[in-house]
Amino acid sequence: MFELSTDVDQLVDNRSLRRRLALRSSERVQGVSNKDGPAYAGSSLRRSIPLLGGGPMNASRTFFRERRAQAVFKHGILSRYPVVFAAKTGWRGRPVAYLDGYAGRGEYEDGSPGSPLLLSEKAEGVAAFRDVTGIYVERNHADFLNLQEVMARRGRPGDVVLEGDLRDLLPEIVTRCQGHALFAFLDPFGTALDRSQLVNQLLNRPGQAPTEVLLHISVTTVARIGGLLRKRREGGQQLKPAEQKTIEHADRFLGGTWWQHDFEPVEGSADRGNATEAALRVAATYQQGIRAATGCMSVSMPIRHKPNQLPKYLLVLFTRHPDGLWYFADAVGKAGREWEAAWRNTEYMQAKARVNESEQQSLFGADDLLPDPEPFDIDAYVRINRASWERIIEQNIQRLLEAEGPFVLAKRLDEVYAGVFGAADGPQVRAAVKSLHRSGVIQNTGVGDTFHRQTILPARPPSKATA
Ligand SMILES: C[S@@+](CC[C@H](N)C(=O)[O-])C[C@H]1O[C@@H](n2cnc3c(N)ncnc32)[C@H](O)[C@@H]1O
């Protein structure tokens, strides 16, 4: 595999790199049989599958009214990571598929792209050097119709839009993706695909082609379902059939009833902190189980409405390659800055609305009472914070080295990025490594495209002759 820049945005934006990739890719494609071809070329799979279950119509309408800060984070990651996945896995003519298993309506009411449009745009962005097909699944009929219309208007000609339940469609999709590197994005409103399907049909699918899954684990949903368990436990209250079904769905998603024990310490419905902690414990055990069952590694980003709040959900990447972890963390850092801008902007708009409401009781209007909105400048934010992020990463690396000895950066991202995950990115880790080298702490120079895969080694003790 040839080496790419270790900075995701350079890869996404850098045109000369794209040209370089296009050249190398075409050089390698020559003489390589590509008889599988793009299995999904055209839209022959477009079809109507009977609607299975109603689907959360109101949740969907509310969701797509405006893009909240949490969605900005998610979309920031989706705007970056899939490009790297295609570049890294789709070489030598191997086709790539992006699967958006819970695609939604395609765009928000204000026209901002939803996840399928973003993936489609990214597929188009790498079309000069990678053969990527997008497959988008939506169960709710009204949302599917909207999605179909949006993709026809703004997507790529080869986009495949399917109506139906991902559970039913997955076997056929996986068969069609044989020989493709597959990146699957699973972003439901509540609990996602059954664990058995995720493991057996997706992550452990037959063949050698790489498979990665970016999974949304809804912390709030798991915490809420935990509340139903308490209701059942205390006072022996019978659950309504719909509630019972919700618990059964969670059992299938999490792979058994083991997770229910984690909710025993949760006291009442007001005990949100404990319920969230229990849900996070469940999510951690779940990830551990998936890793054990598939040989994957995982990295997980908690997504909050704004800083210091309880996480709403986790975005978890399952991958078998350390580069997957590395580039995902880099994308998370860059997306985190866009999230920072989004929640600050939301706060400002809310404050403005509150002032507008009380305007009539005041001699002053909102514009007089509130300071001018400071446009959040991401570059300035990075400039101001970069040095302190780098210092924190340096300390993290040094601490890990002292505690455990040599280690590979890309395999210890939790520790390397501790305290700055979702803000700092790959270039800051590189700067920290360079600084530790200059200070004589480590041997690694931080130079080169594979520095994140090399073992971090302590500096050699001075030889006796020089001591
Ligand atoms: C959170 S929304 C998706 C948002 C979208 N990923 C985005 O970021 O723009 C979840 C969507 O999944 C759909 N959905 C729920 N269960 C599904 C299933 N089993 N199969 C396919 N789609 C499903 C819902 O109807 C809803 O439109």
The ligand as a MOL file (V3000), in Angstrom:
LIG
                    3D

  0  0  0     0  0            999 V3000
M  V30 BEGIN CTAB
M  V30 COUNTS 27 29 0 0 0
M  V30 BEGIN ATOM
M  V30 1 C -31.0440 9.3000 12.2700 0
M  V30 2 S -31.9020 9.0720 10.7760 0 CHG=1
M  V30 3 C -30.5880 9.0340 9.5900 0
M  V30 4 C -29.8820 10.3270 9.4360 0
M  V30 5 C -28.8420 10.2820 8.3590 0
M  V30 6 N -27.8630 9.2180 8.5980 0
M  V30 7 C -28.1020 11.6010 8.2690 0
M  V30 8 O -27.1090 11.8040 8.9950 0
M  V30 9 O -28.5010 12.4470 7.4460 0 CHG=-1
M  V30 10 C -32.3060 7.3660 10.8290 0
M  V30 11 C -33.1000 6.8800 9.6360 0
M  V30 12 O -33.0770 5.4510 9.6360 0
M  V30 13 C -34.3360 4.9700 9.2040 0
M  V30 14 N -34.4540 3.5830 9.7220 0
M  V30 15 C -34.7970 3.1910 10.9700 0
M  V30 16 N -34.7470 1.8530 11.0680 0
M  V30 17 C -34.3540 1.3770 9.8610 0
M  V30 18 C -34.0830 0.0840 9.3570 0
M  V30 19 N -34.2340 -0.9920 10.1170 0
M  V30 20 N -33.6610 -0.0390 8.0840 0
M  V30 21 C -33.4860 1.0590 7.3030 0
M  V30 22 N -33.7530 2.3230 7.7270 0
M  V30 23 C -34.1720 2.4870 8.9930 0
M  V30 24 C -35.3150 5.9580 9.8060 0
M  V30 25 O -36.5370 5.9370 9.1040 0
M  V30 26 C -34.5630 7.2720 9.6750 0
M  V30 27 O -34.8890 7.9360 8.4870 0
M  V30 END ATOM
M  V30 BEGIN BOND
M  V30 1 1 1 2
M  V30 2 1 2 3
M  V30 3 1 2 10
M  V30 4 1 3 4
M  V30 5 1 4 5
M  V30 6 1 5 6
M  V30 7 1 5 7
M  V30 8 2 7 8
M  V30 9 1 7 9
M  V30 10 1 10 11
M  V30 11 1 11 12
M  V30 12 1 11 26
M  V30 13 1 12 13
M  V30 14 1 13 14
M  V30 15 1 13 24
M  V30 16 1 14 15
M  V30 17 1 14 23
M  V30 18 2 15 16
M  V30 19 1 16 17
M  V30 20 1 17 18
M  V30 21 2 17 23
M  V30 22 1 18 19
M  V30 23 2 18 20
M  V30 24 1 20 21
M  V30 25 2 21 22
M  V30 26 1 22 23
M  V30 27 1 24 25
M  V30 28 1 24 26
M  V30 29 1 26 27
M  V30 END BOND
M  V30 END CTAB
M  END
